Amino acid sequence: MITSISVHKTIDKSMNSLIAVSTIQNNQGGDREGKLRCIHILKFNHQNNQLALLCTKDFGLNQAPKSLYYWLDFNHTYKGQNILFAFQNED
């Protein structure tokens, strides 16, 4: 289940936008009870309107309950490098 999404939009349509997606592995106790599972970084190509997976960070199956990332912010850069801020619930 997806818990949060953030997009790093590019001003220039010739450049690719980046998308960060956070997921949880279960939702038995409701939206805020899930266990953090993965963050996926995708690239959106404006030229052909295609998505491509760049990387995945898999946190494994042994995460604490309520460990989900409930907010992502992918709107910042530092020295030309994209920065992803991920705010985690509980642990």
GIJO-V265717 format. One record per pair of residues at least 4 apart in sequence whose C-alpha atoms are under 7 Angstrom apart, sorted by sequence separation. I is the first residue (numbers start at 0). J is the second residue. D is the distance in whole Angstrom. If there is no record, write none. Layout:
i=[I,I]
j=[J,J]
d=[D,D]
//
This chain:
i=[26,28,44,62,76,77,9,28,43,44,76,77,9,26,43,44,75,76,9,26,43,75,8,25,42,43,7,8,24,25,41,42,73,7,23,24,41,42,73,6,7,23,24,41,42,72,73,6,23,24,40,41,71,72,5,6,22,23,40,71,72,5,22,23,40,71,4,5,22,39,40,70,71,4,21,22,39,70,3,4,21,38,39,68,69,3,20,21,37,38,68,69,1,2,19,20,37,38,68,69,1,2,19,20,37,67,68,1,2,19,36,37,66,67,0,1,18,19,36,66,0,17,18,35,36,65,66,0,17,18,36,65,66,17,16,17,15,16,35,63,15,16,34,15,34,15,34,33,34,35,13,32,33,34,35,12,13,32,33,34,35,31,33,23,21,3,2,3,5,7,2,3,4,5,6,7,3,5]
j=[30,32,48,66,80,81,14,33,48,49,81,82,15,32,49,50,81,82,16,33,50,82,16,33,50,51,16,17,33,34,50,51,82,17,33,34,51,52,83,17,18,34,35,52,53,83,84,18,35,36,52,53,83,84,18,19,35,36,53,84,85,19,36,37,54,85,19,20,37,54,55,85,86,20,37,38,55,86,20,21,38,55,56,85,86,21,38,39,55,56,86,87,20,21,38,39,56,57,87,88,21,22,39,40,57,87,88,22,23,40,57,58,87,88,22,23,40,41,58,88,23,40,41,58,59,88,89,24,41,42,60,89,90,42,42,43,42,43,62,90,43,44,62,44,63,45,64,64,65,66,45,64,65,66,67,45,46,65,66,67,68,65,67,67,68,68,68,69,71,73,69,70,71,72,73,74,71,73]
d=[6,5,5,7,5,7,6,7,7,5,4,7,7,6,6,6,6,5,6,5,5,5,5,5,6,7,6,7,6,6,6,5,6,5,6,6,5,6,5,6,6,5,6,4,7,6,6,4,4,5,6,5,7,5,6,6,6,5,6,6,7,5,6,7,5,5,6,7,5,6,6,6,6,5,6,6,4,5,6,6,4,6,7,6,6,5,6,7,7,5,6,6,7,6,7,5,5,7,4,6,6,6,6,7,4,6,6,4,7,5,6,6,6,6,5,7,6,6,5,5,5,7,5,7,6,6,6,7,6,6,7,6,5,5,6,6,6,5,6,7,5,7,6,5,6,6,5,6,6,5,7,6,5,5,4,6,7,5,7,6,7,6,6,6,6,7,7,6,6,5,6,6,6,6,6,5,6,6]
//
